[in-house]
Amino acid sequence: MRQELSISAGPRLPDGQPSWTLHDPVRNVFFQLDWPSFEMLSRWDLDDAAAIIGDINRSTALQLDKEAFDHFLNFLREQNLLQPASGSAPVFAAARERQRGTLFQWLLHNYLFFRIPLLRPDAWLTWLQPRLAFLFSPTFRRLTIAAGVLGILGAYREWDRFSATLMDTLSWQGAAMYGVAVVFAKTCHELGHALTAKRYGCRVPTMGLAFLVMWPVAYTDTNEVWKLPRREQRLAVAGAGIVTEMGIAAWATLAWAWLPEGGVKQAAFLLSTTTWISTLAINASPFMRFDGYYILSDYLGLPNLHNRCFALARWDLRERLFALGEPAPEVFPHQRRIGLVLFAWAVWIYRLVLFLGIAALVYHFFIKAVGILLFFIEMGWFVALPIWREIQAWRLRWPALKHSPRARVTAMLATLLCLLFLLPWPGRIRTSGMLQPQTRMALYAPPQSRVESLPVASGQKIQAGQTLLRLSSPELDLRIGEADARHEALSWQSAAAGFDTATRKDWQLLNDQLAFSDAEQASVNVDLQRYRPVAPYAGVLVDVDPDLRPGQWIKNQEYLGTLVAGGQWQVVVYVDEDALHRIDRGDRALFIADGLGSPSLRLTVSSIDRDATRTMGEPELANLFGGDVLAREKNGVLYPENAVFRVVLNVAGALPAEQQEWRGHVTIAGRWEAPALRFLRTAASVAWREAGF
């Protein structure tokens, strides 16, 4: 054994056996030894494997064999805890060279994670810790809890002002102030770790910044807490940062609730929101190796929790897929084993989502070529490489897989899933649609109009050419009177010009004025038709305001009703660009009305617009009014957010003319398509969109 190694008593393991901590000061690495390992190590001076095992079996309750000793010896050799043999320098040099790897591997590892020590704080922490001992007192702890409760109550009572202040800080200036608050909170966070470790007699060699995929996070080297014999002490050091930030949040929230308006109140608000959110969302999470991970690891008594859970989950996956009968990497009670496996899957899913987000951020915020390279590096390192390693593990077990019935079942299910992914599936395009007649005419009030009479009631059938309603306008009546008087005067002058020598020479001018008067009368008659609308076809007048009365003035462009022709009805939908290629004229569809106001109808695709819709003519189909089409409103006009195409579907059969317009859900039976083809098309479109530099 190397002479500089040290050993100290550790906490009891979850199964009740004692443990010891072996410290390698050269690498500042700690190893937890169980009872058999300690017994073998304490007899190492016997210098013989058989003698060591025999003495342990005679003098203790343990019963070990040569395999247990060989396993422990391999552990010591792999961790370089044995004295190197003479002439082993070339072997160590080769191992070091393999560990260092190529320049690309060095850049990759240092891009993904590296540390920059900034301080060696042990000396001034020794001076500072006694002077801040009151922070660890029960009195201060009770005061902080009381401050947190009062602060939360104050924020709850003034929640509107609290949330409004939060919205006011969503700006560049607010982001800068939040950055300052985060730096202050994280500095206090690391000081909490350091002071607590110093309180228990541990050395704190460095503090600085660590970069996780180029994202800076503060760190404090508290590895010496593994020397502490009590698990509660390590839990206190691991949770000290979170407790510090929660204390800052408690006092800052109370300060915001009690302080008058001003800069100090704003600073308290920034500290309270920053510490609450960052602590609960980041530091308390056990899915990354932050404080929450070490707290959970110490609480369960499972050092290297992630690696051990991952190994157990991989074993569980192989057993469920192939039933190889391999022994578990570690033996746990059934309930704990299930919990650790589920925790491993939760960590994998969390990291997958997190690293996908980081890869997207790296892609968008770096130079595009560099962003693409870093994106593929992260996807390969964090996603593809673990999957490839697991496939390689399956490959090593191929002889056992060939004779496993469970493996054959798994292979058949995998083949079936691949076929389901590659074979075409019936396509169904689902969206909202508007049931409306093919022929309709909406009536709107002309300017300065008054109701003269209502010859047709709402819902009444009318014939073509029948007057729908009568409106009047004083301005129009004046124009009619002036035009008639002018036309009559010009007609008389033109007729009398042949009998009067003085006016005969102006006869051509009078005829021109008379023609202008005829055109003016025609224009007035056209305007009059707007006040006397006539049905161009037979149908039913619907949606007439029941409160409309003769003599009532109505505003310009006020809706008065709709003339609906009996016969064919149609359904209008908007289809996304991605799904447009799957439908064609003549495809079948089904309309199901919202509510119980209309029956289900069978439809046929009648027409598909060749160009994307720029503005929506059916506002009921926009998401702003309960539809499925994502749209925005500007100056009363609806603009689709994505490329959508207007599709018209005819209703099979006629509906009664008194049928009302209705919104519903439409399902179109489109062409069959394989999910793989849809995925490749989407991926190709994204790649083509992002390929431009």
Sequence and secondary structure as in RCSB ss.txt:
>XXXX:A:sequence
MRQELSISAGPRLPDGQPSWTLHDPVRNVFFQLDWPSFEMLSRWDLDDAAAIIGDINRSTALQLDKEAFDHFLNF
LREQNLLQPASGSAPVFAAARERQRGTLFQWLLHNYLFFRIPLLRPDAWLTWLQPRLAFLFSPTFRRLTIAAGVL
GILGAYREWDRFSATLMDTLSWQGAAMYGVAVVFAKTCHELGHALTAKRYGCRVPTMGLAFLVMWPVAYTDTNEV
WKLPRREQRLAVAGAGIVTEMGIAAWATLAWAWLPEGGVKQAAFLLSTTTWISTLAINASPFMRFDGYYILSDYL
GLPNLHNRCFALARWDLRERLFALGEPAPEVFPHQRRIGLVLFAWAVWIYRLVLFLGIAALVYHFFIKAVGILLF
FIEMGWFVALPIWREIQAWRLRWPALKHSPRARVTAMLATLLCLLFLLPWPGRIRTSGMLQPQTRMALYAPPQSR
VESLPVASGQKIQAGQTLLRLSSPELDLRIGEADARHEALSWQSAAAGFDTATRKDWQLLNDQLAFSDAEQASVN
VDLQRYRPVAPYAGVLVDVDPDLRPGQWIKNQEYLGTLVAGGQWQVVVYVDEDALHRIDRGDRALFIADGLGSPS
LRLTVSSIDRDATRTMGEPELANLFGGDVLAREKNGVLYPENAVFRVVLNVAGALPAEQQEWRGHVTIAGRWEAP
ALRFLRTAASVAWREAGF
>XXXX:A:secstr
  TT EEEE    TTS   EEEEETTTTEEEEE HHHHHHHHTGGG  HHHHHHHHHHHSS    HHHHHHHHHH
HHHTT S   TT HHHHHHHHHHHH  HHHHHHHHHHEEEEEEE  HHHHHHHHHHTGGGGSHHHHHHHHHHHHH
HHHHHHHTHHHHHHHHHHT SHHHHHHHHHHHHHHHHHHHHHHHHHHHHTT     EEEEEETTEEEEEE  GGG
GG S HHHHHHHHHHHHHHHHHHHHHHHHHHHHS SSHHHHHHHHHHHHHHHHIIIIIT TTTTSHHHHHHHHHH
T SSHHHHHHHHHHHHHHHHHH      SS   HHHHHHHHHHHHHHHHHHHHHHHHHHHHHHHHS HHHHHHHH
HHHHIIIIIHHHHHHHHHHHHTHHHHHT HHHHHHHHHHHHHHHHHHS EEEEEEEEEEEEESSEEEEE  SSEE
EEE  S TT EE TT B  EEE HHHHHHHHHHHHHHHHHHHHHHHGGG HHHHTTHHHHHHHHHHHHHHHHHHH
HHHHHHS B SSSEEEE   TT  TT EE TT EEEEEEESB EEEEEEEEHHHHTT  TT EEEEEESTTSS  
EEEEEEEE SS  SS S GGGBGGGT SB EEEETTEEEESS EEEEEEEESS B TT   EEEEEEEEEEEE H
HHHHHHHHHHHHHHH   
